[in-house]
Amino acid sequence: MKLLLFVVFSFIGINLNASNIKEIDENYAKKMKGVSFHENCPVSLSDLRIVTIKHLGFDDNIYFGDLIVHKDVAFEVSLIFQELFEIKYPIKQIMPIEKYNGDDFESIEADNTSAFNCRKAEGSNKYSKHSYGKALDINPIENPYVYKNGTTSHKGSIKYLVREENDKSNENKAVLTSSSKAVLIFKKYGWKWGGDWKNTKDYQHFQK
């Protein structure tokens, strides 16, 4: 199946070399253990992959960042972010959650796009999809988690509670709505978007 996808996407001109997929090696595993990964996590480190992503920054320069995801979605994630790059969807930064000691709040405050983090879901005792490496949060300041009462936990996100895309700045171009090309790309690959949730909204969140 992966070979078939490679042939198809090569034929239509998508550059698969823009992303690199690697296993978690011993050195990187040391960074994760006790931070984003714990012994009781629902997946093992051997189930995870590092996907190096090429992306357009808010300053219009090109950057590379690492996303940690489940091996079953790693190839797909590389394709999705290649398409995001091609439509010039801007991303502030992409850093593994270890840079923020596994602290989701601090990662969001830095407007950091990330994926794997072994933690419980917001307001739940169940593991988040992030704990399985099958969810990611993209541009979380511009795309906040919004509670039922319409508030958010991050001051920088307050001005984005009114959802509107425009071309005035890359920050505003990063805002995701139901008609965003970026959202439609994720959905094309079968990913669900937190902006479609009925009560709370998690505009940054995509999961498979």
C-alpha positions in Angstrom: 0.0 0.0 0.0 2.8 2.4 0.9 4.6 1.6 -2.3 1.4 2.3 -4.3 1.0 5.7 -2.5 4.6 6.6 -3.3 4.0 5.9 -7.0 0.8 7.8 -7.1 2.1 10.9 -5.2 5.3 10.8 -7.2 3.3 10.8 -10.4 1.2 13.8 -9.4 4.3 15.7 -8.3 4.3 15.7 -4.5 7.8 15.8 -3.2 8.1 13.1 -0.6 11.7 14.1 0.1 10.5 17.1 2.1 9.9 15.0 5.1 12.1 12.4 6.7 10.7 9.5 8.9 13.0 8.0 11.5 12.6 5.5 14.4 13.1 6.6 18.0 16.8 5.9 18.7 18.3 5.3 22.1 19.5 8.9 22.6 16.1 10.4 21.8 14.3 7.8 23.9 16.3 9.1 26.9 14.9 12.6 26.2 11.3 11.3 26.2 11.3 8.9 29.2 9.8 10.5 32.2 8.8 13.6 30.2 6.5 12.8 27.3 6.7 9.0 27.7 6.0 6.9 30.7 5.9 3.2 31.5 2.1 3.0 31.6 1.7 4.8 28.2 -0.7 3.0 25.8 2.0 2.7 23.1 5.7 1.7 23.2 8.5 3.8 21.9 9.0 1.3 19.0 5.5 2.3 17.9 6.5 5.9 17.3 8.4 7.7 14.6 10.0 11.1 14.2 8.8 12.9 11.1 10.9 15.9 10.1 8.6 18.5 8.6 9.4 21.4 6.2 7.2 24.4 6.9 6.7 28.0 6.1 7.2 30.2 9.2 5.3 33.3 10.2 8.3 35.3 8.9 7.9 33.7 5.4 11.2 31.8 5.9 11.4 28.0 5.5 12.0 25.9 8.6 12.3 22.2 9.6 10.7 20.7 12.8 10.1 17.3 14.2 6.7 15.8 15.0 6.5 12.5 17.0 3.6 10.4 15.7 2.5 6.7 15.5 4.2 4.7 12.9 0.8 3.9 11.3 0.2 7.6 10.4 3.8 8.8 9.9 3.8 8.5 6.1 0.4 10.1 5.9 1.5 13.0 8.2 4.5 13.7 5.9 2.1 13.9 3.0 -0.3 16.2 4.8 2.4 18.7 5.8 3.8 18.6 2.3 0.4 19.8 1.1 0.2 22.4 3.8 3.6 23.7 2.6 2.5 23.8 -1.0 -0.6 25.9 -0.1 1.7 28.2 1.9 -0.1 27.5 5.2 2.2 29.2 7.8 3.2 27.4 11.0 4.9 29.4 13.9 7.1 26.5 15.0 7.3 22.7 15.3 9.1 21.3 18.3 8.7 18.0 20.2 6.9 18.5 23.5 10.2 17.5 25.4 11.4 21.1 24.8 8.7 22.2 27.2 9.2 19.3 29.7 6.0 17.6 28.4 4.0 20.6 29.6 1.1 21.1 27.2 0.3 24.5 28.6 3.8 25.8 28.1 4.0 24.4 24.6 0.7 26.2 23.7 2.0 29.5 25.2 4.9 29.2 22.8 2.5 28.7 19.9 4.1 25.4 19.3 2.8 22.7 16.9 3.3 19.2 18.4 1.9 15.7 18.3 2.8 12.9 20.7 2.5 13.5 24.5 1.4 10.7 26.9 -1.2 12.6 28.9 -4.9 12.5 29.8 -7.4 14.2 27.6 -8.7 17.7 28.7 -11.3 17.1 31.5 -11.0 13.3 31.3 -9.3 10.4 33.0 -8.8 8.7 29.7 -5.7 9.0 27.6 -5.7 11.6 24.9 -5.2 10.6 21.3 -1.9 12.4 21.7 -0.9 9.5 23.9 -1.2 7.2 20.9 0.7 9.4 18.5 -2.5 9.9 16.4 -3.3 13.5 17.2 -1.5 16.8 16.7 -2.1 20.4 17.6 -1.3 23.1 15.1 -0.7 26.8 15.7 -2.5 26.6 19.1 -2.5 30.3 20.0 -4.3 31.2 16.7 -6.5 28.0 17.1 -7.4 27.8 20.8 -9.2 25.2 22.9 -12.5 26.9 23.7 -14.6 25.9 26.7 -18.4 25.6 26.7 -18.7 29.1 28.1 -16.7 30.5 25.2 -13.5 31.2 27.1 -9.9 30.0 26.6 -7.0 29.5 29.0 -4.4 31.5 27.0 -4.4 35.3 26.8 -2.8 35.3 23.4 -5.7 33.4 22.0 -8.5 35.7 23.2 -8.5 37.8 20.0 -8.9 34.6 18.0 -12.1 33.5 19.7 -13.8 35.2 16.8 -12.9 32.9 14.0 -12.1 34.7 10.7 -9.5 34.0 8.1 -7.9 36.9 6.2 -4.7 37.8 4.4 -3.5 40.6 6.6 -0.8 38.7 8.4 0.6 35.1 8.6 -0.9 34.9 12.1 -4.3 35.5 10.7 -3.6 33.2 7.8 -3.0 30.5 10.4 -6.5 30.7 11.7 -8.4 27.5 10.9 -12.1 27.5 10.0 -14.4 24.9 8.5 -13.6 26.3 5.0 -9.8 26.5 5.4 -7.8 24.6 2.8 -5.6 23.3 5.6 -8.6 21.7 7.4 -9.9 20.2 4.1 -6.4 18.6 3.5 -6.5 16.9 6.9 -10.1 15.7 6.3 -9.2 14.4 2.9 -6.9 11.9 4.7 -9.6 11.0 7.2 -8.5 13.1 10.1 -11.1 14.6 12.4 -11.0 18.3 13.4 -11.7 19.6 16.9 -13.4 22.6 15.4 -16.3 20.4 14.5 -17.0 19.4 18.1 -20.4 20.4 19.4 -19.9 21.9 22.8 -16.2 22.6 23.4 -14.1 23.6 20.4 -10.5 22.5 19.9 -9.5 24.4 16.8 -5.9 23.4 16.9 -6.6 19.7 17.2 -6.6 17.0 14.5 -6.8 13.2 15.2 -7.0 10.0 13.3 
